[in-house]
Amino acid sequence: MPLRDGEPSWTVMLDRGATTVWEHWNGVDADGRPRDSLNHYSKGAVIGFLHRYTAGIRIGTPGYRTFRIAPVPGGGISRAEGWHESPYGRIGSVWRISDGRLDLRVQVPAGTSAEVVLPTSVQVVGPGVHRFEHAY
């Protein structure tokens, strides 16, 4: 579903301007007519999975003062980007697999720290933007 074009798919929602998850895959039809709920939790568990595992953003302590970035690439996905607006600022995770390398960029807001988990290492980093490369 994440990689498919056309109905049903996540990309149809994005292509039609969605900023929330719709109750139906065709919540706004091809002519722009909305139907039913355009802010529905039914698919929220999948979005939670994409947030925690695909982007890899996981809470550490309440309020995200500490957090973990531990993306789990796979399933034919070669890149992902995700963010979370924490009380301290934006937490970001952007990764891409190319030429046998995993390139990960992590954004850590002021006043927080992140545990960055790669396949063979774990590093704790403070505020700023950090880049990691790893053979994949």
SERO-4910 file (N, C-alpha, C, O; in steps of 0.05 Angstrom, whole numbers):
BEGIN
 pado doro    nc1    nc2    nc3   cac1   cac2   cac3    cc1    cc2    cc3    oc1    oc2    oc3
  Met    A     16    -24      0      0      0      0     17     26      0      9     45    -13
  Pro    A     40     26     14     54     52     14     67     58    -13     72     81    -19
  Leu    A     72     38    -29     87     42    -54     69     43    -79     78     48   -101
  Arg    A     43     37    -75     25     34    -98     13     61   -106      8     78    -90
  Asp    A     10     64   -132     -5     87   -143    -33     79   -149    -39     56   -154
  Gly    A    -52     98   -147    -80     93   -153    -94     81   -129    -81     74   -109
  Glu    A   -120     80   -130   -136     70   -108   -135     40   -107   -135     27   -128
  Pro    A   -134     28    -84   -130     41    -58   -100     44    -52    -84     26    -58
  Ser    A    -92     66    -41    -64     70    -33    -62     95    -16    -79    113    -16
  Trp    A    -39     97     -2    -34    121     14    -28    145     -4    -34    168      2
  Thr    A    -15    139    -27     -7    161    -45    -30    175    -57    -28    199    -64
  Val    A    -53    162    -61    -77    175    -71    -85    197    -52    -92    219    -61
  Met    A    -84    192    -26    -91    213     -6    -72    237     -9    -81    260    -10
  Leu    A    -46    231    -11    -26    253    -13    -30    268    -40    -29    292    -40
  Asp    A    -34    253    -61    -37    266    -88    -62    284    -88    -63    303   -104
  Arg    A    -82    277    -72   -106    293    -71   -106    313    -49   -128    324    -42
  Gly    A    -83    319    -37    -80    341    -18    -85    334     11    -89    353     27
  Ala    A    -86    309     18    -92    302     46    -71    311     66    -47    310     60
  Thr    A    -80    321     88    -62    327    111    -70    311    135    -57    313    156
  Thr    A    -90    294    132    -99    276    152   -104    249    139   -101    246    115
  Val    A   -112    229    155   -118    203    144   -148    201    140   -164    207    158
  Trp    A   -157    192    116   -185    191    110   -197    164    118   -183    144    120
  Glu    A   -223    164    123   -237    140    130   -236    120    107   -233     96    111
  His    A   -240    130     83   -239    113     59   -215    121     42   -207    144     41
  Trp    A   -204    101     27   -181    107     10   -188    128    -11   -171    144    -19
  Asn    A   -213    130    -19   -222    150    -38   -238    171    -24   -260    179    -34
  Gly    A   -229    181     -1   -243    201     15   -249    226      0   -269    239      5
  Val    A   -232    233    -19   -237    254    -38   -234    241    -66   -213    231    -72
  Asp    A   -255    242    -81   -254    228   -106   -237    243   -127   -228    265   -121
  Ala    A   -234    231   -150   -217    243   -171   -227    270   -180   -211    286   -190
  Asp    A   -252    276   -176   -264    302   -183   -262    322   -161   -271    345   -163
  Gly    A   -250    314   -138   -247    332   -115   -270    333    -96   -271    350    -78
  Arg    A   -289    315    -99   -312    314    -80   -306    298    -56   -299    274    -58
  Pro    A   -308    310    -31   -302    294     -7   -326    277      1   -348    282     -7
  Arg    A   -320    256     16   -340    238     27   -332    228     54   -308    224     59
  Asp    A   -350    224     72   -345    213     99   -323    228    113   -317    251    107
  Ser    A   -311    215    133   -291    228    150   -265    232    136   -254    213    124
  Leu    A   -254    256    137   -228    261    126   -207    264    148   -184    273    143
  Asn    A   -214    256    172   -195    256    195   -203    232    212   -216    235    232
  His    A   -194    208    204   -204    183    215   -181    167    226   -159    166    214
  Tyr    A   -185    154    249   -163    138    261   -160    110    250   -141     97    257
  Ser    A   -178    101    233   -177     73    225   -150     64    215   -143     40    219
  Lys    A   -136     81    202   -110     73    192    -87     84    209    -64     83    201
  Gly    A    -94     95    232    -74    108    250    -53     89    260    -30     97    264
  Ala    A    -60     63    264    -41     44    274    -19     40    253      5     37    260
  Val    A    -26     41    228     -5     39    207     13     63    207     37     61    204
  Ile    A      1     87    211     17    111    212     36    110    236     59    119    234
  Gly    A     26    100    259     43     97    282     66     79    276     89     84    285
  Phe    A     61     57    262     83     38    254    103     52    237    127     50    241
  Leu    A     93     67    217    112     82    199    129    102    214    152    105    209
  His    A    116    115    233    131    135    250    152    122    267    175    130    267
  Arg    A    145    100    281    163     87    300    184     69    287    206     68    296
  Tyr    A    177     56    265    195     37    253    207     46    226    231     43    222
  Thr    A    191     56    208    202     65    183    219     90    186    242     91    179
  Ala    A    208    111    198    224    135    205    241    130    229    263    141    231
  Gly    A    232    112    247    249    105    270    247    123    294    264    121    311
  Ile    A    228    141    295    226    160    318    210    147    340    186    141    337
  Arg    A    223    143    363    211    130    386    216    147    411    238    157    415
  Ile    A    196    149    428    198    165    452    217    150    472    217    126    474
  Gly    A    232    167    486    249    156    508    237    163    534    226    146    548
  Thr    A    238    189    542    226    198    566    202    216    559    200    226    536
  Pro    A    183    219    578    159    235    572    166    263    560    185    276    570
  Gly    A    152    271    540    157    297    528    179    296    507    186    317    496
  Tyr    A    191    273    503    213    270    483    238    286    491    253    295    474
  Arg    A    243    289    518    269    301    526    292    283    516    313    292    508
  Thr    A    287    257    519    305    237    506    288    220    488    264    215    493
  Phe    A    300    212    466    285    195    447    305    178    431    329    182    434
  Arg    A    294    160    416    311    142    401    304    145    371    281    148    363
  Ile    A    325    144    355    321    143    326    332    116    317    357    111    319
  Ala    A    315     98    309    323     71    302    307     61    278    289     44    281
  Pro    A    312     72    254    296     64    231    301     34    224    323     24    229
  Val    A    281     22    213    283     -6    205    276     -7    175    253    -12    167
  Pro    A    297     -4    157    292     -5    129    283    -33    121    289    -53    134
  Gly    A    268    -35     99    260    -61     88    234    -58     73    223    -36     70
  Gly    A    224    -81     63    199    -82     49    199    -67     23    178    -58     13
  Gly    A    223    -63     11    224    -49    -15    226    -19    -12    227     -5    -32
  Ile    A    226     -9     12    228     20     16    257     28     18    272     16     34
  Ser    A    266     46      2    294     54      1    299     82     13    322     90     14
  Arg    A    278     95     21    282    121     33    257    129     50    235    119     44
  Ala    A    261    145     70    239    154     86    246    180    100    269    185    105
  Glu    A    226    195    107    229    220    122    206    223    141    183    218    134
  Gly    A    212    229    166    191    233    186    200    254    206    224    258    210
  Trp    A    181    266    219    187    285    240    165    285    261    143    276    256
  His    A    173    296    284    154    298    306    158    326    319    181    333    325
  Glu    A    137    341    323    139    367    336    137    362    366    115    360    377
  Ser    A    160    361    379    161    357    408    158    383    423    159    404    410
  Pro    A    155    383    449    154    408    464    180    424    462    181    448    467
  Tyr    A    202    411    454    228    424    451    234    433    423    254    447    419
  Gly    A    218    425    404    224    431    376    221    406    359    214    385    368
  Arg    A    229    409    334    225    387    314    247    366    318    270    371    319
  Ile    A    237    341    319    254    317    317    251    307    289    229    304    279
  Gly    A    274    301    276    272    292    248    289    268    243    310    264    256
  Ser    A    280    252    225    295    228    215    291    226    185    269    224    176
  Val    A    313    227    171    312    224    142    333    204    134    357    207    141
  Trp    A    325    183    120    345    163    111    340    155     83    318    157     72
  Arg    A    362    145     71    362    135     43    382    113     41    404    114     53
  Ile    A    375     92     26    394     71     19    401     74    -10    383     75    -28
  Ser    A    427     77    -16    436     80    -43    464     68    -45    481     73    -28
  Asp    A    469     54    -66    496     42    -71    506     26    -47    530     28    -41
  Gly    A    488     11    -34    496     -5    -12    503     10     14    515     -2     32
  Arg    A    494     35     15    499     51     39    473     62     50    455     70     35
  Leu    A    471     62     77    449     75     91    459    102     99    479    104    114
  Asp    A    446    123     90    452    151     98    429    161    115    407    162    106
  Leu    A    435    168    140    415    177    159    422    205    169    444    210    178
  Arg    A    402    222    168    405    249    180    384    251    203    361    244    200
  Val    A    394    261    226    377    263    250    377    292    259    398    304    261
  Gln    A    354    302    265    351    329    276    343    326    305    323    314    312
  Val    A    359    338    323    355    337    352    351    365    362    368    382    360
  Pro    A    327    371    374    322    398    384    338    405    409    348    388    423
  Ala    A    341    431    414    355    441    438    343    429    463    318    426    465
  Gly    A    360    423    483    350    413    508    343    383    508    332    373    528
  Thr    A    350    369    487    344    340    485    368    325    476    389    336    469
  Ser    A    366    299    477    387    281    466    374    257    453    351    250    460
  Ala    A    388    246    434    377    223    419    397    200    420    421    203    418
  Glu    A    386    176    423    401    152    420    397    143    391    374    136    383
  Val    A    418    143    375    416    135    346    425    107    343    448    100    350
  Val    A    407     89    334    413     61    331    417     54    302    398     57    286
  Leu    A    441     44    296    447     34    269    451      4    271    452     -6    294
  Pro    A    452    -11    249    455    -40    251    478    -50    269    475    -71    281
  Thr    A    500    -36    270    522    -46    287    532    -26    307    554    -30    319
  Ser    A    518     -4    312    527     15    332    504     31    344    482     33    332
  Val    A    509     42    367    490     59    381    506     84    390    527     81    403
  Gln    A    496    108    384    509    132    392    489    151    405    466    152    396
  Val    A    497    165    426    480    185    438    490    212    428    514    218    430
  Val    A    472    229    417    479    255    406    462    276    419    439    271    427
  Gly    A    472    301    420    458    323    430    445    340    409    443    331    386
  Pro    A    437    364    415    423    381    396    439    387    370    463    388    371
  Gly    A    424    389    349    436    395    323    427    376    302    409    359    307
  Val    A    439    378    279    434    359    257    458    341    254    481    351    252
  His    A    454    315    254    475    296    253    471    277    229    449    270    222
  Arg    A    494    269    217    492    252    194    508    226    200    530    227    212
  Phe    A    497    204    193    509    178    197    508    162    171    489    164    156
  Glu    A    530    148    166    531    130    142    538    102    152    554     99    171
  His    A    526     82    139    531     55    147    528     37    123    510     41    106
  Ala    A    545     17    120    542     -3     98    515    -17    103    508    -24    125
  Tyr    A    501    -21     81    475    -35     83    473    -56     62    453    -70     60
***
